[in-house]
Amino acid sequence: MTKYLGPGLHDISAERYHGDPCERPSLSASLAHLLLSATPRHAWWASGRLNPDYEPEEKAHFDVGSAFHELMTGKGRGIEVIPFKDYKSKAAQERRDEARAIGKVPLLTKQDVEVRRMVTAARWQMRQHGIGDPFEGGENEVTLIWEQDGVMNRLMIDCLDRENRVAYDLKTCAGYAEPEGWVRTAMSHSVDVRAAHYLDGLSRVLGGHWRYRFVPIEKEAPHCLSVLELSEGALFMAQKKIERAREIWRHCLATNSWPAWSAEIAVVDPPAWHESKWLERESREQDFKQRTSQDVLAASIRWQAPQGVTP
């Protein structure tokens, strides 16, 4: 029989964490994102505790990020290097599938080399940022569970630096790690809600004031990174969002109702720029007609006709 975990700090595997080991179905940052950006039904589907058909998401584009996290934190499922240049051959595909079947992260040889370069680059750049290497001396991949607003909550943090009371969240990114640009992109994944949720958990479980820092690093060489915190104003708004997510979660659990999109027939307007774009075109064509006494369509047919041929 599965032993559920109560409030506190726990050192458990990522697999057990994602399966939701709490005494009651719990809210994570990713589920809060779905509650606010999609629907309760999407959150139910992504819950390892509520959805009997739940399966952890495994996609090839997660492999590099997963391997990087494992090498940085020292915790993970293990990495299996696939000695091929790509997965086009049947032999390479079989080796990859065998690695996944035993829970390991498959990496092509060139990916393994690149990930290790990322780790070297990350450790050097963090020292340049003046934070040292918190992953070498910190508590990595630990789980916090707490109750708040009548809801069980959980999180798994990449690194706890207790001495400086800072939590770090590694993020690999396909684009640039420039702070403002990265945040603009990452807001579509509710990183502000994530920060508020984690800060709540840190203060509730460990007490006192904590700082929460994102460390985005570029997957592409030269693997630049930045270290950033959200402003007080951003966190103030994010706190409102996570409180709303907990309210929705509590209601859905109590009623055992997980609605999708509204069942009403929606009457919608396209974005305003669609209308502006058409009006600009209409204006240009009308102007052309007034100046030339020709319809722009007839003129364009004539312009595109083969030389010497009259349409």
N, C-alpha and C positions, 0 to 999 in steps of 0.2 A: 504494500500500500504506500502511495506517495506521501512523504512527510512534507507538509507545507511549512513555509517559513514565516515567522512573525516579524514585527518591526525590528530594525537594527541594521548592522553592516554584515554582509555575508560574502564569502569567497566561493562562488559557484561558477560552473561552466556557462558559456554563452548559450548553449543549447537548452540548459535548464532554465536560464533566465528568460529566453524567448518563449518557452513553454508556459511561463507565468507560474512561479513557485509559491505565490502568496496564499494566505489563508482564505481570501476571497478574490474573485477576479479583479485584477488591478489595472490601473491606468499608467501607461508609459508615455514618454514624450511623443513617440511615433503614433500611438493611438490618439493622443490629444490632437495631433496635426490632422488626422483623418476626420475626427469629430468636427473640427473647425473649418477645414478646407473642403471636405467631401460630405459624407453623411454618417450617421450612427451605424448604418448597415455596413459601410466600408470598414469601420472600426471593428465591428463584430467579426467580419470575415478575416481580419488580420490578427485576431486575438487567438493565441495558442491555447487559451483556456476555454473560450466560449464556442469556437468553431470546431466541431468534431472532424471536419475535413481539412483542418489547417495543415499546411506544409510550409516549412521555412523556405523563403525565397532564395534560390540559387541561380545567379546569372554570371556569365563569364566576365562581364565588366566589373563584378565585385571582387574578382580574384586578386588583382594587384592591391587594392585597398585592404583586403583581408590579410594578405601576406605582410604588407607594410605594418599594419597594426600589430600583428603577431611578433614581428621582429623588434618593434619598438617596445612593446609591453612585456614580451617574454611569455605571453599566454595565448593559447589558440589551439587549433585542431591538428597542427602539424602541416608542413609544406612538402609537397612531392614535386620534384623537378622532372618534367617530361622532356627527355633528350631529343627534341625535334624542333625544327624552326617554325612549324605551324601545325595546325590540326587537320590538314587536308588528307593525310593518309589514314587508312583504317587503323594501322598500328598505333598512331599517335592518339586517335580518338579512343581506342580501347584503353590505353594507359591513363588517359585523362579520366575516363568513366570509372576505372578501377580505383583511382585516387579518391574521387568523390564518394564512391560507395563505402569507403572505410573512413570517411569524414575528413579527409585531408584537402588542402587547397592546392589544386594543380597549377603549376607555372611552367610555361615553356622556358627553355634555357635562357633566351634573351630577356624574358620577363624577370627571371630570377636575378640576373645581373643588374637589371634596371632597378628592381626593388631594393637591392642592397646598396646601390648608389643613392637611392632616395634616403635610406636610413642614415648613411654617412653624411649626406647633405643636411638632413634635418638636425642631427645632433650638433653639427658645427654651427648652423645658423641659429639654433636656440641659444647657444652660448654667446653668439654675437648680439642677441637680443637682451642679454643680461639676465636670463632666467636659468642659466646652467643647463643641465640635462635632468629635468625632474623625473623622467621615466626610469632612470637608473636607480634612483634612491626613493622613489615614491611607491605608493600602493596602487597597483595597476589592475584594471579590469575588475573592480569590486562592485558589488551590488548593494544599494541602499533601499530599504523598504520602510514605509511609514504610512500612518493614517492621517488624513487631513480632509476637512470638510465632509466627513462621513464616507470618504473614499479611500481604498487602499491604493497606494502609489508605489511605483518602483522605477529604478534607473540603474544603469550600469555605466560607470564613469571610467574613462581611459586611464586617468592618472590623478591621484590625490597627493598633493604636496602639503602635508600637515604642518610642517615647520612654518611655511609662509601662508598657509590657509588659502591655497589656490587649487582649483580643479582645472584640468586640461582636457580638451576634446580635440582629438586629431581628425582632420578631414582631408582626404585626397580630393583633388579637383582637376577636371579636364581642362579648364581655362586657367586664367591667371589668378594668383593668390593676393592680388592687390586688395587691401582691406575693404574699401568702400565698394569696389566692383564685386568682390566676392559676396559681401553681405546683400547687395541688391539681388544677386542671383539666388543666394541661399534662403532669402525670405520666402520664396515660393515653397520651401520645405519647412517653414515655421521655425527657423533657428531661434527666433526670439522667444517663442513658447518653450522651446527646449531649454534655453538658458534659465527662464523663470522657474520651470519645473525642477531643474537640477539644483538651483539655489534654494528652493523650498526644501528639497530633500536634505541637502547638506546642513542647513540650519536646524531642521527638525531632528535629524539623526545624530549629528556630530556637535551641534550647538555653535553659537557665536556667529560672527560675520565671515562670509567666504567670498572669494572672487572666482568668476567663471570665465575662462579664456578659451577661445577657439584657436586652433593652429592649422589653418589650411595650407597644404603643400601641393605643388603642381606635379602631376604625373609625368609630364614631359620634361626632359632635361632643359635647363640646368636645375630643375627641382627647387625653385625658390619657394620660400614660405613666409608667412607673416604671423604675428601673434596679436590677437585683438580681443577687446572686451566690448560689449554693447554699452551704450550710454545709459545714464540714469533714466532719461526720458523714455528710451526704448524699452528698458526693463519695467518701467511703470506701466506702460501700455501692455506689455507682455504678461504682466501679472493679472491684468483684467481678463486677458484671453485664457490663461490657464485656469482661472477661477470659473470661467464660463464652461470650459471643457469638463471640469470636474462636476459641475452642475448637470450637464447633459449626461455624463456617464452615470452619475448617481440615479437620475431619473430613469434612464433606460434599463439599468439593472433592476430597479424597484418594480418597474412595470413589465419587465421582460419583453420590451418592445424596442425594435431597432429599425426605425424607418429609413427609407432611402430618400430619393428626391421627392418633392411635393407631387401628390397625385392629381393636382389641378392642371387643367390645360393651360399652358403658359403662352402668353402673348408678349413677345419680346421685340425690342429694337436692336438693330445691329449697332456696333460702335459708331460714334458720331463721325469718325473720320471717313467711314464708307460713304455717308451722305455728302460730306464736304468734297471728297474726291470726285463723285459724280457731278456735282454742281460746277466744279472747276472745269471738268471736261465739257459739260454742256455750254458753259460760258465761252470756252475757247472755240468750239465749233460754231456757235452763233456769231462770234466775232469774225471768224473766217468767212462765213457766208455773207455777212454784211460788206466785208471788204472786197470780195471777189465775185459775189453773186453766184457762187457755186456751193453745192453741198460738199462737205469734206469727204464723204464716202466716194462720190463720183470722182473727185480730184485724186484721191489715193489710189483708186483703181487705175486711173490714167498714168499716174506716176510709176506704178509697179508693172505695167504692161511691158512685154518684150519690145525692144527697140524696133520701130518700123511697123508695129502692129497696133491698130486702133481698136480698142474694145467696143 
